[in-house]
C-alpha cells in the first residue's frame, strides 16, 4: 500500500493555489519598509525606515481572532468580510495604547482548504491593511482535517504598531468629571456571536424582521467591524485624548475599567446614543437581560474615549458621529443610569 499526504487529508497543492491567488492582494500592502514578505520564512520590516524621526518609539502588539463569526460567514458562503473584521479589531486594540499600525500577519486554517475561499478571506485582510497603511508581511495557511470540522475555518492575526512613549495611552491625567465619548459600532463587530447565533437560529439567517429595515439577520451579523483610526486621529487633533477603550468581549463592564485608574469608574447615560438594530433585535428576540446584553455585546458603543469635559465640544465637532454618553466618576466600576 502507498501512503501520501493527500490520502491523509492534506492537499499541499491547494495551499499553493491559495497562495498564488492571494499574492497580488498581499503585495499591494507593501511599501519600501517590507524587505521580505510572501515566500520568506519570516517577514522582514525595516524599522529604521518606518520609525525614523521618532524620539522614543514603543512597539505595541496584539493578537486576536474573529471567533464564531466565521460560522456565520461559512453558513452564508461569504468570506470577503471576516478578514476586514480581523484587521480592524486588531488596529482598534493597539489604538487603545495610542499606537498606529505598522505590519500584520494572519493565520487561516480549515479541515480542507478551498483556494478561492482562502483568497477571499486574505483579500479582505489585505484590503483592510491597505486602508490603514499597514503592511501584510506574512502568515500561515493550514489544512488540518483532524482538528477542524468539515466546512469550518479559523481566522486569527497579529498586529504590530508603534507609538511615541510620551503619547502612550491611557494618560495618568484622567480625572473625575472627564467626559466619556462614544464612537458608534456597525453592529456586533467580532464579539458575542455564540449568543447571537443561538438567538438567530430561532428564525434563521435569511429572516428579515421589520426591526432590521430590509436587511436579513445574516447580513446584519456580517456587518464589518469598524476601524476607528481616522476618528481617533481627528479626536487627538481636537482635544486632549486621555484614554480609549475598545469595547470587545466583556462589553463596557470589562473593557472600560481596563483603561481607568483603580479609584475611578464611569457613569453611562441610557438613551444618549443609538443602539444598532441588530443588537436591539437580539436582545428582544432572545429575552436578554440588560446587564447581560452590555456584558456580551457592545450595544453600539464601539470605542469609548475620555477627554477633559471642557474639550468635549471641540472633540464632538471634529467627529460629528461621536456622542457624549457619560462621565468619569470617583469609585470603581461602570454604572448605567
Phi and psi restraints in degrees (value plus and minus 20) as a CYANA .aco file:
   2 UNK   PHI    -124.3   -84.3
   2 UNK   PSI     108.5   148.5
   3 UNK   PHI    -123.3   -83.3
   3 UNK   PSI     124.8   164.8
   4 UNK   PHI    -160.0  -120.0
   4 UNK   PSI     143.6   183.6
   5 UNK   PHI     -81.3   -41.3
   5 UNK   PSI     -58.2   -18.2
   6 UNK   PHI     -82.4   -42.4
   6 UNK   PSI     -59.7   -19.7
   7 UNK   PHI     -81.7   -41.7
   7 UNK   PSI     -49.4    -9.4
   8 UNK   PHI    -103.0   -63.0
   8 UNK   PSI     -22.5    17.5
   9 UNK   PHI      84.0   124.0
   9 UNK   PSI     -14.9    25.1
  10 UNK   PHI    -135.2   -95.2
  10 UNK   PSI     103.0   143.0
  11 UNK   PHI    -126.3   -86.3
  11 UNK   PSI      78.5   118.5
  12 UNK   PHI     -81.3   -41.3
  12 UNK   PSI     -53.6   -13.6
  13 UNK   PHI     -82.4   -42.4
  13 UNK   PSI     -54.9   -14.9
  14 UNK   PHI     -84.8   -44.8
  14 UNK   PSI     -59.6   -19.6
  15 UNK   PHI     -84.0   -44.0
  15 UNK   PSI     -60.2   -20.2
  16 UNK   PHI     -85.4   -45.4
  16 UNK   PSI     -60.6   -20.6
  17 UNK   PHI     -85.7   -45.7
  17 UNK   PSI     -59.1   -19.1
  18 UNK   PHI     -82.4   -42.4
  18 UNK   PSI     -62.0   -22.0
  19 UNK   PHI     -81.9   -41.9
  19 UNK   PSI     -62.9   -22.9
  20 UNK   PHI     -84.2   -44.2
  20 UNK   PSI     -58.0   -18.0
  21 UNK   PHI     -89.9   -49.9
  21 UNK   PSI     -51.5   -11.5
  22 UNK   PHI    -113.2   -73.2
  22 UNK   PSI     -28.0    12.0
  23 UNK   PHI     -75.9   -35.9
  23 UNK   PSI     -66.0   -26.0
  24 UNK   PHI     -82.9   -42.9
  24 UNK   PSI     -63.4   -23.4
  25 UNK   PHI     -83.6   -43.6
  25 UNK   PSI     -61.6   -21.6
  26 UNK   PHI     -84.9   -44.9
  26 UNK   PSI     -68.0   -28.0
  27 UNK   PHI     -87.0   -47.0
  27 UNK   PSI     -41.9    -1.9
  28 UNK   PHI     -87.7   -47.7
  28 UNK   PSI     -33.1     6.9
  29 UNK   PHI    -113.3   -73.3
  29 UNK   PSI     -23.6    16.4
  30 UNK   PHI    -107.1   -67.1
  30 UNK   PSI     118.3   158.3
  31 UNK   PHI    -137.3   -97.3
  31 UNK   PSI    -190.2  -150.2
  32 UNK   PHI     -84.1   -44.1
  32 UNK   PSI     -37.0     3.0
  33 UNK   PHI     -90.2   -50.2
  33 UNK   PSI     -43.8    -3.8
  34 UNK   PHI    -103.2   -63.2
  34 UNK   PSI      93.6   133.6
  35 UNK   PHI    -116.5   -76.5
  35 UNK   PSI     -45.3    -5.3
  36 UNK   PHI    -173.4  -133.4
  36 UNK   PSI     112.3   152.3
  37 UNK   PHI    -152.6  -112.6
  37 UNK   PSI    -138.6   -98.6
  38 UNK   PHI     -78.9   -38.9
  38 UNK   PSI     116.3   156.3
  39 UNK   PHI      76.0   116.0
  39 UNK   PSI     -43.2    -3.2
  40 UNK   PHI    -103.6   -63.6
  40 UNK   PSI     137.5   177.5
  41 UNK   PHI     -91.9   -51.9
  41 UNK   PSI     -42.4    -2.4
  42 UNK   PHI    -167.5  -127.5
  42 UNK   PSI     121.0   161.0
  43 UNK   PHI     -91.2   -51.2
  43 UNK   PSI     120.1   160.1
  44 UNK   PHI    -141.7  -101.7
  44 UNK   PSI     110.9   150.9
  45 UNK   PHI    -150.8  -110.8
  45 UNK   PSI     106.3   146.3
  46 UNK   PHI     -97.4   -57.4
  46 UNK   PSI      76.0   116.0
  47 UNK   PHI     -86.7   -46.7
  47 UNK   PSI     -56.3   -16.3
  48 UNK   PHI     -81.2   -41.2
  48 UNK   PSI     -59.2   -19.2
  49 UNK   PHI     -89.9   -49.9
  49 UNK   PSI     -61.6   -21.6
  50 UNK   PHI     -95.8   -55.8
  50 UNK   PSI     -51.9   -11.9
  51 UNK   PHI    -125.4   -85.4
  51 UNK   PSI     -14.1    25.9
  52 UNK   PHI     -75.6   -35.6
  52 UNK   PSI     113.8   153.8
  53 UNK   PHI      72.9   112.9
  53 UNK   PSI     -30.0    10.0
  54 UNK   PHI    -102.4   -62.4
  54 UNK   PSI     121.7   161.7
  55 UNK   PHI     -99.0   -59.0
  55 UNK   PSI     -67.4   -27.4
  56 UNK   PHI    -164.9  -124.9
  56 UNK   PSI      52.2    92.2
  57 UNK   PHI     -88.4   -48.4
  57 UNK   PSI     116.7   156.7
  58 UNK   PHI    -137.6   -97.6
  58 UNK   PSI     105.3   145.3
  59 UNK   PHI     -99.8   -59.8
  59 UNK   PSI     116.5   156.5
  60 UNK   PHI    -145.2  -105.2
  60 UNK   PSI     108.9   148.9
  61 UNK   PHI    -148.1  -108.1
  61 UNK   PSI     137.4   177.4
  62 UNK   PHI    -175.9  -135.9
  62 UNK   PSI     122.8   162.8
  63 UNK   PHI    -141.9  -101.9
  63 UNK   PSI     119.9   159.9
  64 UNK   PHI    -179.4  -139.4
  64 UNK   PSI     156.4   196.4
  65 UNK   PHI    -156.6  -116.6
  65 UNK   PSI    -196.1  -156.1
  66 UNK   PHI    -128.1   -88.1
  66 UNK   PSI     -11.7    28.3
  67 UNK   PHI      39.8    79.8
  67 UNK   PSI    -166.4  -126.4
  68 UNK   PHI    -102.1   -62.1
  68 UNK   PSI     -10.6    29.4
  69 UNK   PHI     -81.7   -41.7
  69 UNK   PSI     -45.4    -5.4
  70 UNK   PHI     -80.4   -40.4
  70 UNK   PSI     -51.0   -11.0
  71 UNK   PHI     -90.7   -50.7
  71 UNK   PSI     -53.0   -13.0
  72 UNK   PHI     -88.4   -48.4
  72 UNK   PSI     -64.0   -24.0
  73 UNK   PHI     -79.7   -39.7
  73 UNK   PSI     -63.2   -23.2
  74 UNK   PHI     -86.6   -46.6
  74 UNK   PSI     -60.8   -20.8
  75 UNK   PHI     -83.7   -43.7
  75 UNK   PSI     -54.5   -14.5
  76 UNK   PHI    -113.2   -73.2
  76 UNK   PSI     -25.7    14.3
  77 UNK   PHI      44.6    84.6
  77 UNK   PSI      11.8    51.8
  78 UNK   PHI    -142.9  -102.9
  78 UNK   PSI     100.2   140.2
  79 UNK   PHI    -141.9  -101.9
  79 UNK   PSI     -14.6    25.4
  80 UNK   PHI    -108.0   -68.0
  80 UNK   PSI     -26.9    13.1
  81 UNK   PHI    -123.1   -83.1
  81 UNK   PSI     -51.2   -11.2
  82 UNK   PHI     -87.3   -47.3
  82 UNK   PSI     -48.4    -8.4
  83 UNK   PHI     -85.0   -45.0
  83 UNK   PSI     -58.5   -18.5
  84 UNK   PHI     -85.5   -45.5
  84 UNK   PSI     -61.4   -21.4
  85 UNK   PHI     -74.1   -34.1
  85 UNK   PSI     -67.2   -27.2
  86 UNK   PHI     -80.8   -40.8
  86 UNK   PSI     -71.1   -31.1
  87 UNK   PHI     -83.6   -43.6
  87 UNK   PSI     -66.9   -26.9
  88 UNK   PHI     -82.6   -42.6
  88 UNK   PSI     -59.1   -19.1
  89 UNK   PHI     -79.5   -39.5
  89 UNK   PSI     -67.8   -27.8
  90 UNK   PHI     -87.6   -47.6
  90 UNK   PSI     -59.2   -19.2
  91 UNK   PHI     -79.5   -39.5
  91 UNK   PSI     -64.5   -24.5
  92 UNK   PHI     -83.0   -43.0
  92 UNK   PSI     -55.7   -15.7
  93 UNK   PHI     -82.8   -42.8
  93 UNK   PSI     -64.6   -24.6
  94 UNK   PHI     -98.3   -58.3
  94 UNK   PSI     -42.7    -2.7
  95 UNK   PHI     -78.3   -38.3
  95 UNK   PSI     -54.4   -14.4
  96 UNK   PHI     -82.7   -42.7
  96 UNK   PSI     -38.8     1.2
  97 UNK   PHI    -118.1   -78.1
  97 UNK   PSI     -20.7    19.3
  98 UNK   PHI      72.2   112.2
  98 UNK   PSI     -13.1    26.9
  99 UNK   PHI    -111.0   -71.0
  99 UNK   PSI     132.4   172.4
 100 UNK   PHI    -124.2   -84.2
 100 UNK   PSI     129.5   169.5
 101 UNK   PHI     -94.4   -54.4
 101 UNK   PSI     126.4   166.4
 102 UNK   PHI    -133.5   -93.5
 102 UNK   PSI     -78.6   -38.6
 103 UNK   PHI    -168.7  -128.7
 103 UNK   PSI     144.4   184.4
 104 UNK   PHI    -159.7  -119.7
 104 UNK   PSI     127.5   167.5
 105 UNK   PHI    -151.6  -111.6
 105 UNK   PSI     119.6   159.6
 106 UNK   PHI    -138.3   -98.3
 106 UNK   PSI     143.9   183.9
 107 UNK   PHI    -158.4  -118.4
 107 UNK   PSI     100.6   140.6
 108 UNK   PHI    -143.3  -103.3
 108 UNK   PSI     108.9   148.9
 109 UNK   PHI    -159.6  -119.6
 109 UNK   PSI     127.9   167.9
 110 UNK   PHI    -175.2  -135.2
 110 UNK   PSI     145.1   185.1
 111 UNK   PHI     -84.5   -44.5
 111 UNK   PSI     -59.4   -19.4
 112 UNK   PHI    -162.7  -122.7
 112 UNK   PSI     104.2   144.2
 113 UNK   PHI     -96.6   -56.6
 113 UNK   PSI     112.5   152.5
 114 UNK   PHI    -129.4   -89.4
 114 UNK   PSI      89.4   129.4
 115 UNK   PHI     -74.4   -34.4
 115 UNK   PSI     -61.4   -21.4
 116 UNK   PHI     -87.0   -47.0
 116 UNK   PSI     -58.7   -18.7
 117 UNK   PHI     -84.1   -44.1
 117 UNK   PSI     -66.5   -26.5
 118 UNK   PHI     -82.6   -42.6
 118 UNK   PSI     -62.0   -22.0
 119 UNK   PHI     -82.3   -42.3
 119 UNK   PSI     -57.8   -17.8
 120 UNK   PHI     -85.8   -45.8
 120 UNK   PSI     -61.8   -21.8
 121 UNK   PHI     -82.8   -42.8
 121 UNK   PSI     -71.3   -31.3
 122 UNK   PHI     -89.5   -49.5
 122 UNK   PSI     -49.2    -9.2
 123 UNK   PHI     -80.3   -40.3
 123 UNK   PSI     -58.8   -18.8
 124 UNK   PHI     -86.6   -46.6
 124 UNK   PSI     -60.2   -20.2
 125 UNK   PHI     -78.6   -38.6
 125 UNK   PSI     -68.2   -28.2
 126 UNK   PHI     -83.4   -43.4
 126 UNK   PSI     -61.3   -21.3
 127 UNK   PHI     -81.1   -41.1
 127 UNK   PSI     -62.9   -22.9
 128 UNK   PHI     -89.1   -49.1
 128 UNK   PSI     -56.1   -16.1
 129 UNK   PHI     -83.7   -43.7
 129 UNK   PSI     -64.5   -24.5
 130 UNK   PHI     -79.3   -39.3
 130 UNK   PSI     -59.1   -19.1
 131 UNK   PHI     -84.0   -44.0
 131 UNK   PSI     -46.2    -6.2
 132 UNK   PHI    -133.3   -93.3
 132 UNK   PSI     -10.2    29.8
 133 UNK   PHI      48.5    88.5
 133 UNK   PSI      18.3    58.3
 134 UNK   PHI    -133.8   -93.8
 134 UNK   PSI     112.3   152.3
 135 UNK   PHI    -104.2   -64.2
 135 UNK   PSI     111.5   151.5
 136 UNK   PHI    -111.6   -71.6
 136 UNK   PSI      82.0   122.0
 137 UNK   PHI    -125.6   -85.6
 137 UNK   PSI     -22.0    18.0
 138 UNK   PHI     155.1   195.1
 138 UNK   PSI    -196.8  -156.8
 139 UNK   PHI     144.2   184.2
 139 UNK   PSI    -184.5  -144.5
 140 UNK   PHI    -164.8  -124.8
 140 UNK   PSI     116.9   156.9
 141 UNK   PHI    -141.2  -101.2
 141 UNK   PSI      96.3   136.3
 142 UNK   PHI    -143.9  -103.9
 142 UNK   PSI     117.8   157.8
 143 UNK   PHI    -130.8   -90.8
 143 UNK   PSI      95.7   135.7
 144 UNK   PHI    -155.6  -115.6
 144 UNK   PSI      64.3   104.3
 145 UNK   PHI     -85.0   -45.0
 145 UNK   PSI     -43.1    -3.1
 146 UNK   PHI    -115.0   -75.0
 146 UNK   PSI     -19.4    20.6
 147 UNK   PHI    -127.2   -87.2
 147 UNK   PSI     -64.6   -24.6
 148 UNK   PHI    -123.5   -83.5
 148 UNK   PSI     127.1   167.1
 149 UNK   PHI     -90.9   -50.9
 149 UNK   PSI     130.1   170.1
 150 UNK   PHI     -75.4   -35.4
 150 UNK   PSI     112.2   152.2
 151 UNK   PHI      69.1   109.1
 151 UNK   PSI     -35.2     4.8
 152 UNK   PHI    -112.5   -72.5
 152 UNK   PSI     136.3   176.3
 153 UNK   PHI    -165.7  -125.7
 153 UNK   PSI     143.4   183.4
 154 UNK   PHI    -144.9  -104.9
 154 UNK   PSI     128.7   168.7
 155 UNK   PHI    -162.6  -122.6
 155 UNK   PSI     105.2   145.2
 156 UNK   PHI    -165.9  -125.9
 156 UNK   PSI     148.6   188.6
 157 UNK   PHI    -183.4  -143.4
 157 UNK   PSI     145.9   185.9
 158 UNK   PHI    -150.3  -110.3
 158 UNK   PSI     114.2   154.2
 159 UNK   PHI    -138.0   -98.0
 159 UNK   PSI     127.2   167.2
 160 UNK   PHI    -147.2  -107.2
 160 UNK   PSI     109.1   149.1
 161 UNK   PHI    -151.6  -111.6
 161 UNK   PSI    -193.9  -153.9
 162 UNK   PHI    -164.5  -124.5
 162 UNK   PSI     129.2   169.2
 163 UNK   PHI    -168.5  -128.5
 163 UNK   PSI     126.0   166.0
 164 UNK   PHI     -84.8   -44.8
 164 UNK   PSI     116.6   156.6
 165 UNK   PHI     -75.4   -35.4
 165 UNK   PSI     -58.2   -18.2
 166 UNK   PHI     -88.9   -48.9
 166 UNK   PSI     -37.3     2.7
 167 UNK   PHI    -123.6   -83.6
 167 UNK   PSI     -12.4    27.6
 168 UNK   PHI     -83.2   -43.2
 168 UNK   PSI     126.2   166.2
 169 UNK   PHI    -132.9   -92.9
 169 UNK   PSI     133.1   173.1
 170 UNK   PHI     -97.7   -57.7
 170 UNK   PSI     136.2   176.2
 171 UNK   PHI     -98.7   -58.7
 171 UNK   PSI     130.4   170.4
 172 UNK   PHI     -95.9   -55.9
 172 UNK   PSI     -20.4    19.6
 173 UNK   PHI    -113.8   -73.8
 173 UNK   PSI     -11.3    28.7
 174 UNK   PHI     -81.8   -41.8
 174 UNK   PSI     114.2   154.2
 175 UNK   PHI    -153.6  -113.6
 175 UNK   PSI     134.6   174.6
 176 UNK   PHI     -78.1   -38.1
 176 UNK   PSI     118.3   158.3
 177 UNK   PHI      77.8   117.8
 177 UNK   PSI     -34.7     5.3
 178 UNK   PHI     -78.8   -38.8
 178 UNK   PSI     128.4   168.4
 179 UNK   PHI    -104.3   -64.3
 179 UNK   PSI     124.0   164.0
 180 UNK   PHI    -129.4   -89.4
 180 UNK   PSI      95.2   135.2
 181 UNK   PHI    -126.5   -86.5
 181 UNK   PSI     130.0   170.0
 182 UNK   PHI    -139.7   -99.7
 182 UNK   PSI     115.0   155.0
 183 UNK   PHI    -118.5   -78.5
 183 UNK   PSI     107.7   147.7
 184 UNK   PHI     -89.5   -49.5
 184 UNK   PSI     127.8   167.8
 185 UNK   PHI    -107.9   -67.9
 185 UNK   PSI     145.3   185.3
 186 UNK   PHI    -113.7   -73.7
 186 UNK   PSI     -20.1    19.9
 187 UNK   PHI     130.7   170.7
 187 UNK   PSI    -158.2  -118.2
 188 UNK   PHI     -95.4   -55.4
 188 UNK   PSI     -36.9     3.1
 189 UNK   PHI      42.2    82.2
 189 UNK   PSI    -134.5   -94.5
 190 UNK   PHI    -148.3  -108.3
 190 UNK   PSI       4.8    44.8
 191 UNK   PHI    -153.3  -113.3
 191 UNK   PSI     131.8   171.8
 192 UNK   PHI      67.8   107.8
 192 UNK   PSI      -8.2    31.8
 193 UNK   PHI     -95.6   -55.6
 193 UNK   PSI     -44.3    -4.3
 194 UNK   PHI     -86.4   -46.4
 194 UNK   PSI     -59.9   -19.9
 195 UNK   PHI     -90.4   -50.4
 195 UNK   PSI     -65.8   -25.8
 196 UNK   PHI     -81.4   -41.4
 196 UNK   PSI     -61.7   -21.7
 197 UNK   PHI     -85.2   -45.2
 197 UNK   PSI     -56.4   -16.4
 198 UNK   PHI     -85.0   -45.0
 198 UNK   PSI     -61.6   -21.6
 199 UNK   PHI     -91.6   -51.6
 199 UNK   PSI     -63.5   -23.5
 200 UNK   PHI     -82.7   -42.7
 200 UNK   PSI     -46.9    -6.9
 201 UNK   PHI     -82.8   -42.8
 201 UNK   PSI     -39.4     0.6
 202 UNK   PHI     -84.6   -44.6
 202 UNK   PSI     -58.4   -18.4
 203 UNK   PHI    -132.5   -92.5
 203 UNK   PSI     -42.0    -2.0
 204 UNK   PHI      77.1   117.1
 204 UNK   PSI     139.1   179.1
 205 UNK   PHI     -89.5   -49.5
 205 UNK   PSI     -41.8    -1.8
 206 UNK   PHI    -104.0   -64.0
 206 UNK   PSI     -29.3    10.7
 207 UNK   PHI     -82.1   -42.1
 207 UNK   PSI     123.4   163.4
 208 UNK   PHI    -144.0  -104.0
 208 UNK   PSI      55.3    95.3
 209 UNK   PHI     -84.9   -44.9
 209 UNK   PSI     128.8   168.8
 210 UNK   PHI     -73.7   -33.7
 210 UNK   PSI     -52.0   -12.0
 211 UNK   PHI     -82.4   -42.4
 211 UNK   PSI     -43.2    -3.2
 212 UNK   PHI    -114.7   -74.7
 212 UNK   PSI     -13.8    26.2
 213 UNK   PHI      31.7    71.7
 213 UNK   PSI      28.7    68.7
 214 UNK   PHI      77.6   117.6
 214 UNK   PSI     -37.3     2.7
 215 UNK   PHI     -98.2   -58.2
 215 UNK   PSI     129.3   169.3
 216 UNK   PHI    -102.0   -62.0
 216 UNK   PSI     141.6   181.6
 217 UNK   PHI     -79.2   -39.2
 217 UNK   PSI     -63.3   -23.3
 218 UNK   PHI     -82.2   -42.2
 218 UNK   PSI     -63.4   -23.4
 219 UNK   PHI     -81.1   -41.1
 219 UNK   PSI     -62.7   -22.7
 220 UNK   PHI     -85.6   -45.6
 220 UNK   PSI     -56.9   -16.9
 221 UNK   PHI     -90.0   -50.0
 221 UNK   PSI     -45.9    -5.9
 222 UNK   PHI    -112.4   -72.4
 222 UNK   PSI     -13.7    26.3
 223 UNK   PHI     -73.3   -33.3
 223 UNK   PSI     115.0   155.0
 224 UNK   PHI     -89.5   -49.5
 224 UNK   PSI     114.9   154.9
 225 UNK   PHI     -77.7   -37.7
 225 UNK   PSI     102.9   142.9
 226 UNK   PHI     -89.6   -49.6
 226 UNK   PSI     125.3   165.3
 227 UNK   PHI    -122.8   -82.8
 227 UNK   PSI     115.5   155.5
 228 UNK   PHI    -129.8   -89.8
 228 UNK   PSI      -1.4    38.6
 229 UNK   PHI     -77.0   -37.0
 229 UNK   PSI     -71.4   -31.4
 230 UNK   PHI     -85.2   -45.2
 230 UNK   PSI     -61.0   -21.0
 231 UNK   PHI     -85.8   -45.8
 231 UNK   PSI     -59.6   -19.6
 232 UNK   PHI     -86.9   -46.9
 232 UNK   PSI     -59.7   -19.7
 233 UNK   PHI     -80.1   -40.1
 233 UNK   PSI     -60.0   -20.0
 234 UNK   PHI     -86.3   -46.3
 234 UNK   PSI     -61.0   -21.0
 235 UNK   PHI     -82.1   -42.1
 235 UNK   PSI     -63.4   -23.4
 236 UNK   PHI     -85.9   -45.9
 236 UNK   PSI     -48.7    -8.7
 237 UNK   PHI     -97.5   -57.5
 237 UNK   PSI     -36.7     3.3
 238 UNK   PHI    -129.0   -89.0
 238 UNK   PSI     -41.5    -1.5
 239 UNK   PHI    -171.9  -131.9
 239 UNK   PSI     147.9   187.9
 240 UNK   PHI     -99.8   -59.8
 240 UNK   PSI      87.0   127.0
 241 UNK   PHI    -104.8   -64.8
 241 UNK   PSI      96.9   136.9
 242 UNK   PHI    -118.7   -78.7
 242 UNK   PSI     -44.8    -4.8
 243 UNK   PHI    -185.4  -145.4
 243 UNK   PSI     133.9   173.9
 244 UNK   PHI    -154.2  -114.2
 244 UNK   PSI     116.8   156.8
 245 UNK   PHI    -145.8  -105.8
 245 UNK   PSI      97.8   137.8
 246 UNK   PHI    -101.9   -61.9
 246 UNK   PSI      99.1   139.1
 247 UNK   PHI    -108.4   -68.4
 247 UNK   PSI      75.7   115.7
 248 UNK   PHI    -135.4   -95.4
 248 UNK   PSI    -164.9  -124.9
 249 UNK   PHI     -76.6   -36.6
 249 UNK   PSI     108.8   148.8
 250 UNK   PHI      83.7   123.7
 250 UNK   PSI     -30.0    10.0
 251 UNK   PHI      39.6    79.6
 251 UNK   PSI    -177.0  -137.0
 252 UNK   PHI     -88.5   -48.5
 252 UNK   PSI     -49.9    -9.9
 253 UNK   PHI     -89.4   -49.4
 253 UNK   PSI     -53.5   -13.5
 254 UNK   PHI    -116.5   -76.5
 254 UNK   PSI     -51.3   -11.3
 255 UNK   PHI    -108.9   -68.9
 255 UNK   PSI     -59.8   -19.8
 256 UNK   PHI     -83.8   -43.8
 256 UNK   PSI     -63.1   -23.1
 257 UNK   PHI     -81.3   -41.3
 257 UNK   PSI     -40.7    -0.7
 258 UNK   PHI     -82.8   -42.8
 258 UNK   PSI     -43.8    -3.8
 259 UNK   PHI    -130.2   -90.2
 259 UNK   PSI     -14.5    25.5
 260 UNK   PHI    -128.7   -88.7
 260 UNK   PSI     129.3   169.3
 261 UNK   PHI     -78.8   -38.8
 261 UNK   PSI     135.3   175.3
 262 UNK   PHI     -81.1   -41.1
 262 UNK   PSI     -42.5    -2.5
 263 UNK   PHI    -112.4   -72.4
 263 UNK   PSI     -19.9    20.1
 264 UNK   PHI    -140.2  -100.2
 264 UNK   PSI     130.4   170.4
 265 UNK   PHI    -154.7  -114.7
 265 UNK   PSI    -183.3  -143.3
 266 UNK   PHI    -162.1  -122.1
 266 UNK   PSI     125.6   165.6
 267 UNK   PHI    -134.0   -94.0
 267 UNK   PSI      99.4   139.4
 268 UNK   PHI    -130.7   -90.7
 268 UNK   PSI     112.6   152.6
 269 UNK   PHI    -113.9   -73.9
 269 UNK   PSI      98.7   138.7
 270 UNK   PHI     -76.8   -36.8
 270 UNK   PSI     123.0   163.0
 271 UNK   PHI      61.5   101.5
 271 UNK   PSI     -18.4    21.6
 272 UNK   PHI    -108.9   -68.9
 272 UNK   PSI     -19.3    20.7
 273 UNK   PHI    -168.0  -128.0
 273 UNK   PSI     151.5   191.5
 274 UNK   PHI    -118.1   -78.1
 274 UNK   PSI     105.7   145.7
 275 UNK   PHI     -99.8   -59.8
 275 UNK   PSI     108.3   148.3
 276 UNK   PHI     -77.5   -37.5
 276 UNK   PSI     123.7   163.7
 277 UNK   PHI     -75.5   -35.5
 277 UNK   PSI     -56.5   -16.5
 278 UNK   PHI     -86.9   -46.9
 278 UNK   PSI     -56.1   -16.1
 279 UNK   PHI     -87.3   -47.3
 279 UNK   PSI     -65.2   -25.2
 280 UNK   PHI     -81.6   -41.6
 280 UNK   PSI     -60.4   -20.4
 281 UNK   PHI     -81.9   -41.9
 281 UNK   PSI     -66.9   -26.9
 282 UNK   PHI     -84.6   -44.6
 282 UNK   PSI     -60.3   -20.3
 283 UNK   PHI     -83.6   -43.6
 283 UNK   PSI     -65.6   -25.6
 284 UNK   PHI     -90.5   -50.5
 284 UNK   PSI     -68.0   -28.0
 285 UNK   PHI     -85.2   -45.2
 285 UNK   PSI     -56.4   -16.4
 286 UNK   PHI    -112.3   -72.3
 286 UNK   PSI     -23.1    16.9
 287 UNK   PHI      38.9    78.9
 287 UNK   PSI      21.3    61.3
 288 UNK   PHI    -102.0   -62.0
 288 UNK   PSI     108.2   148.2
 289 UNK   PHI     -84.2   -44.2
 289 UNK   PSI     132.5   172.5
 290 UNK   PHI     -77.8   -37.8
 290 UNK   PSI     -68.3   -28.3
 291 UNK   PHI     -83.1   -43.1
 291 UNK   PSI     -59.4   -19.4
 292 UNK   PHI     -84.5   -44.5
 292 UNK   PSI     -59.8   -19.8
 293 UNK   PHI     -81.0   -41.0
 293 UNK   PSI     -64.7   -24.7
 294 UNK   PHI     -98.4   -58.4
 294 UNK   PSI     -28.1    11.9
 295 UNK   PHI    -114.5   -74.5
 295 UNK   PSI     -55.5   -15.5
 296 UNK   PHI    -113.5   -73.5
 296 UNK   PSI     -48.8    -8.8
 297 UNK   PHI    -141.0  -101.0
 297 UNK   PSI     142.3   182.3
 298 UNK   PHI    -102.2   -62.2
 298 UNK   PSI     -39.0     1.0
 299 UNK   PHI      36.3    76.3
 299 UNK   PSI      10.1    50.1
 300 UNK   PHI      77.5   117.5
 300 UNK   PSI     -29.1    10.9
 301 UNK   PHI    -116.5   -76.5
 301 UNK   PSI      65.1   105.1
 302 UNK   PHI     -92.6   -52.6
 302 UNK   PSI     -61.3   -21.3
 303 UNK   PHI    -165.2  -125.2
 303 UNK   PSI     114.0   154.0
 304 UNK   PHI    -128.4   -88.4
 304 UNK   PSI     117.3   157.3
 305 UNK   PHI    -143.7  -103.7
 305 UNK   PSI     121.1   161.1
 306 UNK   PHI    -129.2   -89.2
 306 UNK   PSI     104.1   144.1
 307 UNK   PHI    -154.7  -114.7
 307 UNK   PSI     138.1   178.1
 308 UNK   PHI     -78.5   -38.5
 308 UNK   PSI     122.7   162.7
 309 UNK   PHI     -76.2   -36.2
 309 UNK   PSI     -58.1   -18.1
 310 UNK   PHI     -91.1   -51.1
 310 UNK   PSI     -32.6     7.4
 311 UNK   PHI    -127.0   -87.0
 311 UNK   PSI     -17.2    22.8
 312 UNK   PHI     -81.7   -41.7
 312 UNK   PSI     -59.6   -19.6
 313 UNK   PHI     -81.8   -41.8
 313 UNK   PSI     -63.3   -23.3
 314 UNK   PHI     -85.5   -45.5
 314 UNK   PSI     -59.1   -19.1
 315 UNK   PHI     -84.8   -44.8
 315 UNK   PSI     -62.6   -22.6
 316 UNK   PHI     -88.4   -48.4
 316 UNK   PSI     -52.3   -12.3
 317 UNK   PHI     -88.7   -48.7
 317 UNK   PSI     -53.7   -13.7
 318 UNK   PHI     -93.4   -53.4
 318 UNK   PSI     -50.8   -10.8
 319 UNK   PHI    -150.8  -110.8
 319 UNK   PSI      64.1   104.1
 320 UNK   PHI     -78.9   -38.9
 320 UNK   PSI     -46.7    -6.7
 321 UNK   PHI     -98.6   -58.6
 321 UNK   PSI     -31.8     8.2
 322 UNK   PHI     -88.5   -48.5
 322 UNK   PSI     137.6   177.6
 323 UNK   PHI    -154.2  -114.2
 323 UNK   PSI     122.4   162.4
 324 UNK   PHI    -101.1   -61.1
 324 UNK   PSI      98.6   138.6
 325 UNK   PHI    -137.6   -97.6
 325 UNK   PSI     -25.3    14.7
 326 UNK   PHI     158.5   198.5
 326 UNK   PSI    -186.2  -146.2
 327 UNK   PHI    -163.7  -123.7
 327 UNK   PSI     126.1   166.1
 328 UNK   PHI    -100.0   -60.0
 328 UNK   PSI     114.4   154.4
 329 UNK   PHI    -151.2  -111.2
 329 UNK   PSI     145.0   185.0
 330 UNK   PHI     -92.7   -52.7
 330 UNK   PSI     124.0   164.0
 331 UNK   PHI      79.5   119.5
 331 UNK   PSI     123.4   163.4
 332 UNK   PHI     -98.0   -58.0
 332 UNK   PSI     138.4   178.4
 333 UNK   PHI      80.6   120.6
 333 UNK   PSI     151.1   191.1
 334 UNK   PHI    -139.1   -99.1
 334 UNK   PSI     110.6   150.6
 335 UNK   PHI    -143.1  -103.1
 335 UNK   PSI     112.8   152.8
 336 UNK   PHI    -113.9   -73.9
 336 UNK   PSI     109.8   149.8
